Amino acid sequence: MITKLKKILFITIASVCAIPMSGQDLLARQAPVDRRMKVVDSIALHRLIEIESYDSPSADLYDDWDNIHAHSRVAQMPDSFRISLKNFCMPTTSRVLTSNFGARWGRQHKGLDIKVYIGDTIRAAFGGKVRVVRYEGKGYGKYVVIRHDNGLETYYAHMSKQLVEEDQEVRAGDPIGLGGNTGRSTGSHLHFETRLCGVALNPALMFDFRNQDVVDDYYTFRKSTYQKESIAATRLRGASSIGFGANEGDVELATAAPAASYTQEARFHKVKKGETLFSIARHRGTTVDAIMKLNHLKKNSKLKAGQILKFN
């Protein structure tokens, strides 16, 4: 009996001693696996960084980030740059363009004007980060600037209300503001700009508001061909021309485009019998003072049927 107890005790002690040894063997076998996983994790991390860099070329274009200056300041505009237009959202559902990109009233108009009404929802064109949310009384009015992962910065001006904050991340289609008539504006509309490295590019090269779509999956900016492409884009997708011309050869890159052309219905009003300045202003979404100033009229000026008035 004593001999059996000794055998049982010996086996028990041997088993207990074997447990740490088995654990050590398991750890020894696991160590190479852990090292291999670290290598795999490192490769995956590098690939993720490469993918993010590819999807976010704006990181290579811009050296600064500030919430004060509307226009980004960069050292050099690239000779060519491919801009992804995928995963987009049209800033507004309006299909009516009222003013083109280019020369207008003796100065350069660096965006498109799209007819919207006060309170209409304005949305982010692409995903990105809000850089500027400010008010400019003699210019943009209430405006928002967003820097996108594809390298573009988009501007949304003359809004009645901003719905985002600076440094806020947004996705394509997120509401960022409401249509309005603030700043240097004589009628409710959205002033929409697309800029690359602070340089204004013709939005018609990328956006087709009439068809509520982008022109392609990508737009490749090239300094050498940009001007001709911009002119062609305005002819294809801009506001209808009524005969205003421009000296195309004298236009600089940052503002290259034909002279602004206007849709007659959106910009001019033909006075009907019995109409007053007040009724016209209300019908056209503007003010009596604005119509008077644009047409050099006085409050007691008499309107004649058939008279053409500029209202914006």
Secondary structure, 3 states (H helix, E strand, C coil): CHHHHHHHHHHHHHHHHHHHHHHHHHHHHHHHHHHHHHHHHHHHHHHHHHHHHHHCCHHHHCCCCCCCCCCCCCCCCCCEEEEECCCCCCCCCCCCEEECCEEECCEEECCEEEECCCCCEEECCCCEEEEEEEEECCCCEEEEEEEECCCEEEEEEEECEECCCCCCEECCCCEEEECCCCCCCCCCEEEEEEEECCEEECHHHCEECCCCEECCCEEEEECCCHHHHHHHHHHHHCCCCCCCCCCHHHCCHHHCCCCCCCCHHHHEEECCCCCCHHHHHHHHCCCHHHHHHHHCCCCCCCCCCCCEEECC
